[in-house]
Amino acid sequence: MKRILVGIKRVVDYNVRVRVKPDGTGVVTDGVKMSINPFDEIALEEALRIKERGGAEEVVIATIGPAECQQQLRTALAMGADRALHVQADGVVEPLVAARALLKLIEREQPFLVIVGKQAIDDDNSQTGPMLAALWNRPQVTFASKVELSDGKARVTREVDAGLETLEVDLPALVTTDLRLNEPRYVKLPDIMKAKKKPLETLPLNTLGVEAKQQLKLVKFEPPAQRQKGIRVKDAGELVEALKKKGLI
């Protein structure tokens, strides 16, 4: 079966103003709206469009995290994914652990294409996709803004500093998605109801033979410094003088 595997992550919704805990040990998540990482939502939308064009027969969604992640998996199923895989893991899941867990799912599901977001908006590491491709020993294209599949190959346009770059890779391959690839669809109430009947399988992380080893120690969280009040200037000369006073020029 021609199958696409999509990896998603549960994060604080991008519309929520993130607040640091008073003791600096993390960010406040109690009572805070959680959602699918926006870049992962774009990855899922692209997989669904490929399937709708006849390029795939099944879209499988996967995530790694606590039991609460099932809410985001159900949302992904409501968007149109066929099945969901929940690798249950509590605590911090670092990119390498996530990549190793996803590799086990790849070995089991045998997808011809794996799509993930280019980064998660909570840690901005942008590491899981490239690490997974390296472990899988398959080609990867990152920061995709256009994906075309034909004749066992993927032709991907990606965004780089100088503009756009187009690469062609053999399938199976991994693609990480950028913001301008597509606009995810809205979930409708009938689809939410249908999603409740779709398969959602839970797999404890240790049953995959992956150790949840934490290699980085988060010492302290601090909010960004408060921005100073700006000033208005009448013309370029006054702007230059103001910058000189601040020692910026």
VENGINOR-V745210 format. One line per field, one symbol per residue. phi: phi as a letter, one per 20 degrees, with the letter a starting at -180 (. if undefined). psi: psi as a letter, one per 20 degrees, with the letter a starting at -180 (. if undefined). A space follows every 10 residues. Layout:
phi = ???
psi = ???
This chain:
phi = .fcdddecce cfgfeeefce fgemerdfcf mefdbfggff ffffgfffff ffenebdbdd dbbcrfgfff fffffffffq febccdeebe nfdfgfffff fffffffeel febdccffad fedlfldggg ffffffmcfc cdlfdbccda lmcddcecec geqdcdcccf efbdcdddfe fadgfeeegg ffffffeffc ddcggffemd efeedddefa dcfffffffe cddebfffff fffffemec
psi = poqpppprqp rpqiipoppp qhjjiaqpip jppqrppghh hhggggghhg ghijiqhqpp qqrparhiih ghghghhhhi qhrqpooppq apoqghgggh ghghhghghl qippprqhrq igikhlhggh gghghhlqqq pqlpippppq ljqpoppqpr hicqppqpqq qqrpppqrhj groqqqpqgh hgghhhiqpo ppoqghiikp pmpoipoogq ppqqqpqqpr qqqhahghgg ghhghiki.
